[in-house]
Amino acid sequence: MKTAHRISTLANQLNELQAYLGQASGRPSKAVREAQRIAAELASSLENWHLETLHIPETERGHYRTQNPYYSAH
């Protein structure tokens, strides 16, 4: 499996996890909030890795970043 495909697969799994964690009804517990924070940080790191793999210079990466509502909430 190529690196880009692995990154895409991991990103999809992480998106599923974030969506599941986001479904916590009412007031999520401290453990759920911590899991959401960790998942958001992992998503950001994974996106950085993907942009590095594509050889996109750091100064241009802002154009390619996706908005992650879970990350901005933390």
PyMOL Python script that loads the backbone (N, CA, C, O; Angstrom):
from pymol import cmd

cmd.read_pdbstr("""\
ATOM      1  N   MET A   1       0.842  -1.169   0.000  1.00  0.00           N
ATOM      2  CA  MET A   1       0.000   0.000   0.000  1.00  0.00           C
ATOM      3  C   MET A   1       0.894   1.240   0.000  1.00  0.00           C
ATOM      4  O   MET A   1       1.830   1.341   0.793  1.00  0.00           O
ATOM      5  N   LYS A   2       0.602   2.160  -0.877  1.00  0.00           N
ATOM      6  CA  LYS A   2       1.408   3.378  -0.959  1.00  0.00           C
ATOM      7  C   LYS A   2       1.116   4.304   0.219  1.00  0.00           C
ATOM      8  O   LYS A   2       0.045   4.256   0.824  1.00  0.00           O
ATOM      9  N   THR A   3       2.097   5.140   0.520  1.00  0.00           N
ATOM     10  CA  THR A   3       1.982   6.045   1.663  1.00  0.00           C
ATOM     11  C   THR A   3       0.753   6.935   1.557  1.00  0.00           C
ATOM     12  O   THR A   3       0.037   7.110   2.542  1.00  0.00           O
ATOM     13  N   ALA A   4       0.496   7.498   0.385  1.00  0.00           N
ATOM     14  CA  ALA A   4      -0.661   8.384   0.226  1.00  0.00           C
ATOM     15  C   ALA A   4      -1.959   7.645   0.526  1.00  0.00           C
ATOM     16  O   ALA A   4      -2.872   8.215   1.123  1.00  0.00           O
ATOM     17  N   HIS A   5      -2.049   6.397   0.122  1.00  0.00           N
ATOM     18  CA  HIS A   5      -3.255   5.608   0.392  1.00  0.00           C
ATOM     19  C   HIS A   5      -3.377   5.320   1.882  1.00  0.00           C
ATOM     20  O   HIS A   5      -4.480   5.356   2.428  1.00  0.00           O
ATOM     21  N   ARG A   6      -2.276   5.039   2.540  1.00  0.00           N
ATOM     22  CA  ARG A   6      -2.296   4.806   3.987  1.00  0.00           C
ATOM     23  C   ARG A   6      -2.747   6.056   4.734  1.00  0.00           C
ATOM     24  O   ARG A   6      -3.551   5.981   5.663  1.00  0.00           O
ATOM     25  N   ILE A   7      -2.224   7.195   4.320  1.00  0.00           N
ATOM     26  CA  ILE A   7      -2.604   8.455   4.952  1.00  0.00           C
ATOM     27  C   ILE A   7      -4.103   8.688   4.767  1.00  0.00           C
ATOM     28  O   ILE A   7      -4.792   9.082   5.708  1.00  0.00           O
ATOM     29  N   SER A   8      -4.600   8.449   3.575  1.00  0.00           N
ATOM     30  CA  SER A   8      -6.015   8.631   3.293  1.00  0.00           C
ATOM     31  C   SER A   8      -6.873   7.689   4.140  1.00  0.00           C
ATOM     32  O   SER A   8      -7.908   8.099   4.666  1.00  0.00           O
ATOM     33  N   THR A   9      -6.453   6.450   4.272  1.00  0.00           N
ATOM     34  CA  THR A   9      -7.180   5.477   5.078  1.00  0.00           C
ATOM     35  C   THR A   9      -7.201   5.902   6.547  1.00  0.00           C
ATOM     36  O   THR A   9      -8.245   5.849   7.197  1.00  0.00           O
ATOM     37  N   LEU A  10      -6.052   6.322   7.063  1.00  0.00           N
ATOM     38  CA  LEU A  10      -5.982   6.795   8.449  1.00  0.00           C
ATOM     39  C   LEU A  10      -6.854   8.034   8.654  1.00  0.00           C
ATOM     40  O   LEU A  10      -7.526   8.160   9.677  1.00  0.00           O
ATOM     41  N   ALA A  11      -6.843   8.933   7.695  1.00  0.00           N
ATOM     42  CA  ALA A  11      -7.652  10.151   7.801  1.00  0.00           C
ATOM     43  C   ALA A  11      -9.139   9.806   7.843  1.00  0.00           C
ATOM     44  O   ALA A  11      -9.894  10.390   8.620  1.00  0.00           O
ATOM     45  N   ASN A  12      -9.556   8.861   7.009  1.00  0.00           N
ATOM     46  CA  ASN A  12     -10.960   8.450   7.011  1.00  0.00           C
ATOM     47  C   ASN A  12     -11.348   7.826   8.350  1.00  0.00           C
ATOM     48  O   ASN A  12     -12.427   8.104   8.873  1.00  0.00           O
ATOM     49  N   GLN A  13     -10.486   6.995   8.897  1.00  0.00           N
ATOM     50  CA  GLN A  13     -10.768   6.371  10.186  1.00  0.00           C
ATOM     51  C   GLN A  13     -10.816   7.414  11.294  1.00  0.00           C
ATOM     52  O   GLN A  13     -11.658   7.334  12.188  1.00  0.00           O
ATOM     53  N   LEU A  14      -9.931   8.377  11.239  1.00  0.00           N
ATOM     54  CA  LEU A  14      -9.910   9.435  12.240  1.00  0.00           C
ATOM     55  C   LEU A  14     -11.158  10.314  12.125  1.00  0.00           C
ATOM     56  O   LEU A  14     -11.702  10.752  13.139  1.00  0.00           O
ATOM     57  N   ASN A  15     -11.613  10.573  10.897  1.00  0.00           N
ATOM     58  CA  ASN A  15     -12.849  11.331  10.707  1.00  0.00           C
ATOM     59  C   ASN A  15     -14.036  10.601  11.328  1.00  0.00           C
ATOM     60  O   ASN A  15     -14.900  11.222  11.948  1.00  0.00           O
ATOM     61  N   GLU A  16     -14.075   9.283  11.158  1.00  0.00           N
ATOM     62  CA  GLU A  16     -15.136   8.483  11.770  1.00  0.00           C
ATOM     63  C   GLU A  16     -15.090   8.603  13.291  1.00  0.00           C
ATOM     64  O   GLU A  16     -16.119   8.781  13.944  1.00  0.00           O
ATOM     65  N   LEU A  17     -13.889   8.504  13.842  1.00  0.00           N
ATOM     66  CA  LEU A  17     -13.723   8.609  15.289  1.00  0.00           C
ATOM     67  C   LEU A  17     -14.183   9.967  15.785  1.00  0.00           C
ATOM     68  O   LEU A  17     -14.895  10.056  16.785  1.00  0.00           O
ATOM     69  N   GLN A  18     -13.782  11.028  15.094  1.00  0.00           N
ATOM     70  CA  GLN A  18     -14.169  12.368  15.510  1.00  0.00           C
ATOM     71  C   GLN A  18     -15.684  12.551  15.429  1.00  0.00           C
ATOM     72  O   GLN A  18     -16.280  13.168  16.311  1.00  0.00           O
ATOM     73  N   ALA A  19     -16.304  12.022  14.385  1.00  0.00           N
ATOM     74  CA  ALA A  19     -17.753  12.123  14.257  1.00  0.00           C
ATOM     75  C   ALA A  19     -18.444  11.368  15.395  1.00  0.00           C
ATOM     76  O   ALA A  19     -19.422  11.857  15.961  1.00  0.00           O
ATOM     77  N   TYR A  20     -17.947  10.205  15.723  1.00  0.00           N
ATOM     78  CA  TYR A  20     -18.515   9.411  16.812  1.00  0.00           C
ATOM     79  C   TYR A  20     -18.373  10.142  18.143  1.00  0.00           C
ATOM     80  O   TYR A  20     -19.318  10.202  18.930  1.00  0.00           O
ATOM     81  N   LEU A  21     -17.207  10.688  18.386  1.00  0.00           N
ATOM     82  CA  LEU A  21     -16.987  11.429  19.628  1.00  0.00           C
ATOM     83  C   LEU A  21     -17.859  12.683  19.680  1.00  0.00           C
ATOM     84  O   LEU A  21     -18.295  13.101  20.753  1.00  0.00           O
ATOM     85  N   GLY A  22     -18.106  13.276  18.518  1.00  0.00           N
ATOM     86  CA  GLY A  22     -18.929  14.473  18.449  1.00  0.00           C
ATOM     87  C   GLY A  22     -20.400  14.212  18.720  1.00  0.00           C
ATOM     88  O   GLY A  22     -21.164  15.141  18.980  1.00  0.00           O
ATOM     89  N   GLN A  23     -20.796  12.944  18.659  1.00  0.00           N
ATOM     90  CA  GLN A  23     -22.187  12.589  18.885  1.00  0.00           C
ATOM     91  C   GLN A  23     -22.533  12.459  20.367  1.00  0.00           C
ATOM     92  O   GLN A  23     -23.685  12.198  20.714  1.00  0.00           O
ATOM     93  N   ALA A  24     -21.574  12.634  21.216  1.00  0.00           N
ATOM     94  CA  ALA A  24     -21.840  12.518  22.662  1.00  0.00           C
ATOM     95  C   ALA A  24     -22.940  13.514  23.017  1.00  0.00           C
ATOM     96  O   ALA A  24     -22.777  14.724  22.858  1.00  0.00           O
ATOM     97  N   SER A  25     -24.041  12.992  23.491  1.00  0.00           N
ATOM     98  CA  SER A  25     -25.192  13.863  23.763  1.00  0.00           C
ATOM     99  C   SER A  25     -25.004  14.601  25.085  1.00  0.00           C
ATOM    100  O   SER A  25     -24.296  14.154  25.988  1.00  0.00           O
ATOM    101  N   GLY A  26     -25.660  15.734  25.155  1.00  0.00           N
ATOM    102  CA  GLY A  26     -25.576  16.524  26.382  1.00  0.00           C
ATOM    103  C   GLY A  26     -24.177  17.037  26.632  1.00  0.00           C
ATOM    104  O   GLY A  26     -23.499  17.505  25.717  1.00  0.00           O
ATOM    105  N   ARG A  27     -23.760  16.947  27.852  1.00  0.00           N
ATOM    106  CA  ARG A  27     -22.414  17.395  28.226  1.00  0.00           C
ATOM    107  C   ARG A  27     -21.490  16.189  28.244  1.00  0.00           C
ATOM    108  O   ARG A  27     -21.645  15.295  29.075  1.00  0.00           O
ATOM    109  N   PRO A  28     -20.524  16.163  27.324  1.00  0.00           N
ATOM    110  CA  PRO A  28     -19.615  15.016  27.301  1.00  0.00           C
ATOM    111  C   PRO A  28     -18.747  14.965  28.565  1.00  0.00           C
ATOM    112  O   PRO A  28     -18.435  15.993  29.168  1.00  0.00           O
ATOM    113  N   SER A  29     -18.379  13.778  28.936  1.00  0.00           N
ATOM    114  CA  SER A  29     -17.536  13.599  30.112  1.00  0.00           C
ATOM    115  C   SER A  29     -16.135  14.144  29.840  1.00  0.00           C
ATOM    116  O   SER A  29     -15.774  14.443  28.702  1.00  0.00           O
ATOM    117  N   LYS A  30     -15.376  14.261  30.894  1.00  0.00           N
ATOM    118  CA  LYS A  30     -13.993  14.734  30.767  1.00  0.00           C
ATOM    119  C   LYS A  30     -13.198  13.797  29.858  1.00  0.00           C
ATOM    120  O   LYS A  30     -12.370  14.257  29.073  1.00  0.00           O
ATOM    121  N   ALA A  31     -13.442  12.492  29.957  1.00  0.00           N
ATOM    122  CA  ALA A  31     -12.723  11.514  29.125  1.00  0.00           C
ATOM    123  C   ALA A  31     -13.068  11.692  27.646  1.00  0.00           C
ATOM    124  O   ALA A  31     -12.189  11.582  26.791  1.00  0.00           O
ATOM    125  N   VAL A  32     -14.336  11.965  27.337  1.00  0.00           N
ATOM    126  CA  VAL A  32     -14.743  12.176  25.940  1.00  0.00           C
ATOM    127  C   VAL A  32     -14.107  13.451  25.399  1.00  0.00           C
ATOM    128  O   VAL A  32     -13.617  13.467  24.270  1.00  0.00           O
ATOM    129  N   ARG A  33     -14.111  14.514  26.192  1.00  0.00           N
ATOM    130  CA  ARG A  33     -13.481  15.772  25.752  1.00  0.00           C
ATOM    131  C   ARG A  33     -11.990  15.575  25.491  1.00  0.00           C
ATOM    132  O   ARG A  33     -11.449  16.116  24.527  1.00  0.00           O
ATOM    133  N   GLU A  34     -11.330  14.804  26.345  1.00  0.00           N
ATOM    134  CA  GLU A  34      -9.905  14.530  26.158  1.00  0.00           C
ATOM    135  C   GLU A  34      -9.687  13.702  24.890  1.00  0.00           C
ATOM    136  O   GLU A  34      -8.741  13.945  24.140  1.00  0.00           O
ATOM    137  N   ALA A  35     -10.556  12.734  24.655  1.00  0.00           N
ATOM    138  CA  ALA A  35     -10.459  11.921  23.438  1.00  0.00           C
ATOM    139  C   ALA A  35     -10.674  12.789  22.195  1.00  0.00           C
ATOM    140  O   ALA A  35      -9.999  12.602  21.183  1.00  0.00           O
ATOM    141  N   GLN A  36     -11.607  13.731  22.269  1.00  0.00           N
ATOM    142  CA  GLN A  36     -11.838  14.656  21.152  1.00  0.00           C
ATOM    143  C   GLN A  36     -10.599  15.508  20.886  1.00  0.00           C
ATOM    144  O   GLN A  36     -10.217  15.724  19.736  1.00  0.00           O
ATOM    145  N   ARG A  37      -9.984  15.984  21.951  1.00  0.00           N
ATOM    146  CA  ARG A  37      -8.776  16.813  21.797  1.00  0.00           C
ATOM    147  C   ARG A  37      -7.651  16.010  21.155  1.00  0.00           C
ATOM    148  O   ARG A  37      -6.983  16.493  20.240  1.00  0.00           O
ATOM    149  N   ILE A  38      -7.445  14.800  21.626  1.00  0.00           N
ATOM    150  CA  ILE A  38      -6.384  13.951  21.083  1.00  0.00           C
ATOM    151  C   ILE A  38      -6.657  13.640  19.614  1.00  0.00           C
ATOM    152  O   ILE A  38      -5.746  13.697  18.788  1.00  0.00           O
ATOM    153  N   ALA A  39      -7.896  13.313  19.287  1.00  0.00           N
ATOM    154  CA  ALA A  39      -8.249  13.013  17.901  1.00  0.00           C
ATOM    155  C   ALA A  39      -8.027  14.218  17.000  1.00  0.00           C
ATOM    156  O   ALA A  39      -7.565  14.074  15.868  1.00  0.00           O
ATOM    157  N   ALA A  40      -8.355  15.406  17.498  1.00  0.00           N
ATOM    158  CA  ALA A  40      -8.154  16.625  16.718  1.00  0.00           C
ATOM    159  C   ALA A  40      -6.673  16.885  16.480  1.00  0.00           C
ATOM    160  O   ALA A  40      -6.284  17.279  15.380  1.00  0.00           O
ATOM    161  N   GLU A  41      -5.843  16.670  17.494  1.00  0.00           N
ATOM    162  CA  GLU A  41      -4.396  16.849  17.324  1.00  0.00           C
ATOM    163  C   GLU A  41      -3.824  15.820  16.353  1.00  0.00           C
ATOM    164  O   GLU A  41      -2.951  16.141  15.547  1.00  0.00           O
ATOM    165  N   LEU A  42      -4.312  14.596  16.430  1.00  0.00           N
ATOM    166  CA  LEU A  42      -3.866  13.560  15.490  1.00  0.00           C
ATOM    167  C   LEU A  42      -4.261  13.917  14.059  1.00  0.00           C
ATOM    168  O   LEU A  42      -3.482  13.714  13.128  1.00  0.00           O
ATOM    169  N   ALA A  43      -5.457  14.443  13.887  1.00  0.00           N
ATOM    170  CA  ALA A  43      -5.910  14.843  12.554  1.00  0.00           C
ATOM    171  C   ALA A  43      -5.011  15.941  11.990  1.00  0.00           C
ATOM    172  O   ALA A  43      -4.664  15.917  10.809  1.00  0.00           O
ATOM    173  N   SER A  44      -4.640  16.887  12.818  1.00  0.00           N
ATOM    174  CA  SER A  44      -3.755  17.961  12.374  1.00  0.00           C
ATOM    175  C   SER A  44      -2.377  17.418  11.993  1.00  0.00           C
ATOM    176  O   SER A  44      -1.812  17.809  10.972  1.00  0.00           O
ATOM    177  N   SER A  45      -1.847  16.528  12.808  1.00  0.00           N
ATOM    178  CA  SER A  45      -0.542  15.918  12.513  1.00  0.00           C
ATOM    179  C   SER A  45      -0.596  15.094  11.237  1.00  0.00           C
ATOM    180  O   SER A  45       0.336  15.114  10.433  1.00  0.00           O
ATOM    181  N   LEU A  46      -1.690  14.373  11.059  1.00  0.00           N
ATOM    182  CA  LEU A  46      -1.849  13.550   9.864  1.00  0.00           C
ATOM    183  C   LEU A  46      -1.921  14.426   8.616  1.00  0.00           C
ATOM    184  O   LEU A  46      -1.350  14.093   7.578  1.00  0.00           O
ATOM    185  N   GLU A  47      -2.624  15.546   8.730  1.00  0.00           N
ATOM    186  CA  GLU A  47      -2.702  16.462   7.596  1.00  0.00           C
ATOM    187  C   GLU A  47      -1.322  17.045   7.273  1.00  0.00           C
ATOM    188  O   GLU A  47      -0.961  17.167   6.102  1.00  0.00           O
ATOM    189  N   ASN A  48      -0.554  17.402   8.300  1.00  0.00           N
ATOM    190  CA  ASN A  48       0.807  17.899   8.072  1.00  0.00           C
ATOM    191  C   ASN A  48       1.655  16.857   7.348  1.00  0.00           C
ATOM    192  O   ASN A  48       2.387  17.177   6.412  1.00  0.00           O
ATOM    193  N   TRP A  49       1.547  15.611   7.792  1.00  0.00           N
ATOM    194  CA  TRP A  49       2.305  14.528   7.165  1.00  0.00           C
ATOM    195  C   TRP A  49       1.907  14.380   5.696  1.00  0.00           C
ATOM    196  O   TRP A  49       2.765  14.198   4.833  1.00  0.00           O
ATOM    197  N   HIS A  50       0.610  14.458   5.417  1.00  0.00           N
ATOM    198  CA  HIS A  50       0.134  14.329   4.044  1.00  0.00           C
ATOM    199  C   HIS A  50       0.688  15.452   3.167  1.00  0.00           C
ATOM    200  O   HIS A  50       1.136  15.202   2.048  1.00  0.00           O
ATOM    201  N   LEU A  51       0.657  16.680   3.670  1.00  0.00           N
ATOM    202  CA  LEU A  51       1.174  17.803   2.889  1.00  0.00           C
ATOM    203  C   LEU A  51       2.683  17.698   2.682  1.00  0.00           C
ATOM    204  O   LEU A  51       3.196  18.078   1.629  1.00  0.00           O
ATOM    205  N   GLU A  52       3.389  17.187   3.681  1.00  0.00           N
ATOM    206  CA  GLU A  52       4.829  16.948   3.514  1.00  0.00           C
ATOM    207  C   GLU A  52       5.079  15.891   2.449  1.00  0.00           C
ATOM    208  O   GLU A  52       5.978  16.037   1.621  1.00  0.00           O
ATOM    209  N   THR A  53       4.295  14.842   2.471  1.00  0.00           N
ATOM    210  CA  THR A  53       4.435  13.753   1.494  1.00  0.00           C
ATOM    211  C   THR A  53       4.215  14.266   0.080  1.00  0.00           C
ATOM    212  O   THR A  53       4.839  13.782  -0.864  1.00  0.00           O
ATOM    213  N   LEU A  54       3.333  15.238  -0.068  1.00  0.00           N
ATOM    214  CA  LEU A  54       3.061  15.834  -1.379  1.00  0.00           C
ATOM    215  C   LEU A  54       4.100  16.886  -1.765  1.00  0.00           C
ATOM    216  O   LEU A  54       4.025  17.474  -2.844  1.00  0.00           O
ATOM    217  N   HIS A  55       5.068  17.118  -0.880  1.00  0.00           N
ATOM    218  CA  HIS A  55       6.160  18.082  -1.096  1.00  0.00           C
ATOM    219  C   HIS A  55       5.645  19.514  -1.289  1.00  0.00           C
ATOM    220  O   HIS A  55       6.163  20.272  -2.110  1.00  0.00           O
ATOM    221  N   ILE A  56       4.630  19.859  -0.524  1.00  0.00           N
ATOM    222  CA  ILE A  56       4.088  21.221  -0.563  1.00  0.00           C
ATOM    223  C   ILE A  56       4.847  22.041   0.463  1.00  0.00           C
ATOM    224  O   ILE A  56       4.884  21.681   1.640  1.00  0.00           O
ATOM    225  N   PRO A  57       5.454  23.144   0.032  1.00  0.00           N
ATOM    226  CA  PRO A  57       6.220  23.980   0.969  1.00  0.00           C
ATOM    227  C   PRO A  57       5.342  24.485   2.113  1.00  0.00           C
ATOM    228  O   PRO A  57       4.152  24.741   1.930  1.00  0.00           O
ATOM    229  N   GLU A  58       5.938  24.622   3.279  1.00  0.00           N
ATOM    230  CA  GLU A  58       5.196  25.073   4.467  1.00  0.00           C
ATOM    231  C   GLU A  58       4.480  26.390   4.230  1.00  0.00           C
ATOM    232  O   GLU A  58       3.372  26.594   4.727  1.00  0.00           O
ATOM    233  N   THR A  59       5.103  27.283   3.476  1.00  0.00           N
ATOM    234  CA  THR A  59       4.508  28.601   3.245  1.00  0.00           C
ATOM    235  C   THR A  59       3.238  28.527   2.401  1.00  0.00           C
ATOM    236  O   THR A  59       2.442  29.466   2.415  1.00  0.00           O
ATOM    237  N   GLU A  60       3.031  27.439   1.671  1.00  0.00           N
ATOM    238  CA  GLU A  60       1.861  27.301   0.802  1.00  0.00           C
ATOM    239  C   GLU A  60       0.813  26.345   1.364  1.00  0.00           C
ATOM    240  O   GLU A  60      -0.247  26.178   0.759  1.00  0.00           O
ATOM    241  N   ARG A  61       1.079  25.726   2.484  1.00  0.00           N
ATOM    242  CA  ARG A  61       0.183  24.691   3.011  1.00  0.00           C
ATOM    243  C   ARG A  61      -1.164  25.222   3.464  1.00  0.00           C
ATOM    244  O   ARG A  61      -2.147  24.480   3.484  1.00  0.00           O
ATOM    245  N   GLY A  62      -1.224  26.480   3.822  1.00  0.00           N
ATOM    246  CA  GLY A  62      -2.493  27.058   4.258  1.00  0.00           C
ATOM    247  C   GLY A  62      -3.583  26.957   3.203  1.00  0.00           C
ATOM    248  O   GLY A  62      -4.763  26.846   3.533  1.00  0.00           O
ATOM    249  N   HIS A  63      -3.188  26.995   1.935  1.00  0.00           N
ATOM    250  CA  HIS A  63      -4.145  26.899   0.830  1.00  0.00           C
ATOM    251  C   HIS A  63      -4.757  25.501   0.728  1.00  0.00           C
ATOM    252  O   HIS A  63      -5.848  25.337   0.181  1.00  0.00           O
ATOM    253  N   TYR A  64      -4.063  24.508   1.248  1.00  0.00           N
ATOM    254  CA  TYR A  64      -4.486  23.116   1.094  1.00  0.00           C
ATOM    255  C   TYR A  64      -5.105  22.528   2.358  1.00  0.00           C
ATOM    256  O   TYR A  64      -5.645  21.423   2.324  1.00  0.00           O
ATOM    257  N   ARG A  65      -5.034  23.242   3.452  1.00  0.00           N
ATOM    258  CA  ARG A  65      -5.571  22.716   4.710  1.00  0.00           C
ATOM    259  C   ARG A  65      -7.094  22.692   4.682  1.00  0.00           C
ATOM    260  O   ARG A  65      -7.738  23.564   4.099  1.00  0.00           O
ATOM    261  N   THR A  66      -7.647  21.679   5.322  1.00  0.00           N
ATOM    262  CA  THR A  66      -9.091  21.588   5.445  1.00  0.00           C
ATOM    263  C   THR A  66      -9.497  22.082   6.825  1.00  0.00           C
ATOM    264  O   THR A  66      -8.734  21.963   7.783  1.00  0.00           O
ATOM    265  N   GLN A  67     -10.682  22.629   6.922  1.00  0.00           N
ATOM    266  CA  GLN A  67     -11.193  23.102   8.207  1.00  0.00           C
ATOM    267  C   GLN A  67     -11.647  21.899   9.015  1.00  0.00           C
ATOM    268  O   GLN A  67     -12.464  21.104   8.551  1.00  0.00           O
ATOM    269  N   ASN A  68     -11.124  21.768  10.210  1.00  0.00           N
ATOM    270  CA  ASN A  68     -11.506  20.671  11.095  1.00  0.00           C
ATOM    271  C   ASN A  68     -12.264  21.288  12.272  1.00  0.00           C
ATOM    272  O   ASN A  68     -11.656  21.901  13.150  1.00  0.00           O
ATOM    273  N   PRO A  69     -13.602  21.125  12.293  1.00  0.00           N
ATOM    274  CA  PRO A  69     -14.378  21.749  13.364  1.00  0.00           C
ATOM    275  C   PRO A  69     -14.006  21.227  14.754  1.00  0.00           C
ATOM    276  O   PRO A  69     -14.169  21.933  15.749  1.00  0.00           O
ATOM    277  N   TYR A  70     -13.516  20.011  14.817  1.00  0.00           N
ATOM    278  CA  TYR A  70     -13.124  19.447  16.106  1.00  0.00           C
ATOM    279  C   TYR A  70     -11.824  20.081  16.601  1.00  0.00           C
ATOM    280  O   TYR A  70     -11.641  20.264  17.804  1.00  0.00           O
ATOM    281  N   TYR A  71     -10.920  20.417  15.673  1.00  0.00           N
ATOM    282  CA  TYR A  71      -9.651  21.010  16.057  1.00  0.00           C
ATOM    283  C   TYR A  71      -9.833  22.449  16.513  1.00  0.00           C
ATOM    284  O   TYR A  71      -9.233  22.869  17.503  1.00  0.00           O
ATOM    285  N   SER A  72     -10.651  23.201  15.804  1.00  0.00           N
ATOM    286  CA  SER A  72     -10.832  24.610  16.158  1.00  0.00           C
ATOM    287  C   SER A  72     -11.544  24.781  17.493  1.00  0.00           C
ATOM    288  O   SER A  72     -11.441  25.829  18.130  1.00  0.00           O
ATOM    289  N   ALA A  73     -12.272  23.740  17.916  1.00  0.00           N
ATOM    290  CA  ALA A  73     -12.985  23.823  19.184  1.00  0.00           C
ATOM    291  C   ALA A  73     -12.053  23.647  20.386  1.00  0.00           C
ATOM    292  O   ALA A  73     -12.472  23.848  21.525  1.00  0.00           O
ATOM    293  N   HIS A  74     -10.799  23.275  20.141  1.00  0.00           N
ATOM    294  CA  HIS A  74      -9.881  22.988  21.260  1.00  0.00           C
ATOM    295  C   HIS A  74      -8.804  24.030  21.288  1.00  0.00           C
ATOM    296  O   HIS A  74      -7.923  23.985  22.146  1.00  0.00           O
TER     297      HIS A  74
END
""", "prot")
cmd.dss("prot")
cmd.show_as("cartoon", "prot")
cmd.util.cbc("prot")
cmd.orient("prot")
